[in-house]
């Protein structure tokens, strides 16, 4: 069975999924049991309508989630601490639902646009 992430890359006409799908995204989807597109969409929606206190609360929850994801990588996937830290922190802006910089903003748009084909 093909994953929704692989379907997403197929719609973008990217044929070599293993070279194009960041390993951190695959691992996060395995950990969370959700697609990254669903996570981004929900987090963006929540963050956009939140006041400053709620935004801080959401950020604190993501910090905890990143730490839990890091620990899961070490315990389940036998990652070294430095590797698990890099993989988990590399997803932080996506997990917050905040586009940081032009490339990440474009990635958000590409992921969400590709999910609209369903």
C-alpha positions, -999 to 999 in steps of 0.1 A, spaced: 0 0 0 14 34 -10 15 61 17 -2 94 13 32 110 13 42 90 -17 9 99 -34 17 135 -27 51 133 -44 36 114 -73 11 142 -79 41 166 -81 56 142 -107 86 134 -85 95 98 -94 123 90 -70 104 93 -36 133 80 -15 155 108 -27 128 135 -23 110 127 9 129 139 38 136 111 62 126 133 91 91 136 76 88 99 71 99 93 107 75 119 121 46 104 102 54 70 116 57 84 151 25 106 150 4 82 128 -7 113 108 4 128 76 26 159 77 1 177 55 -27 171 80 -5 182 108 5 214 90 -30 223 81 -43 219 116 -14 237 133 -16 266 109 -53 270 115 -49 268 153 -20 293 153 -36 318 130 -67 322 152 -48 321 185 -41 351 207 -6 357 221 -11 335 252 -26 307 232 3 309 207 28 306 236 8 275 248 8 260 213 46 266 211 52 250 244 32 219 233 53 216 202 85 219 222 72 190 243 63 170 212 97 176 197 113 163 229 90 133 229 98 126 192 135 128 199 132 103 227 111 80 205 138 81 178 164 71 204 143 44 220 126 30 189 150 37 160 182 35 180 193 70 169 223 86 187 213 117 208 228 142 184 211 126 154 177 124 171 181 160 181 188 171 146 159 152 131 134 164 156 145 200 156 145 201 118 108 197 119 100 224 144 87 251 121 65 226 103 51 212 136 44 248 148 25 254 116 47 285 110 64 291 77 99 303 84 117 317 54 107 316 18 116 279 12 96 266 41 67 288 31 69 274 -4 70 239 10 38 246 31 21 258 -1 32 228 -21 21 203 5 -13 219 11 -19 224 -27 -11 188 -34 -35 177 -7 -63 196 -24 -63 172 -54 -81 146 -32 
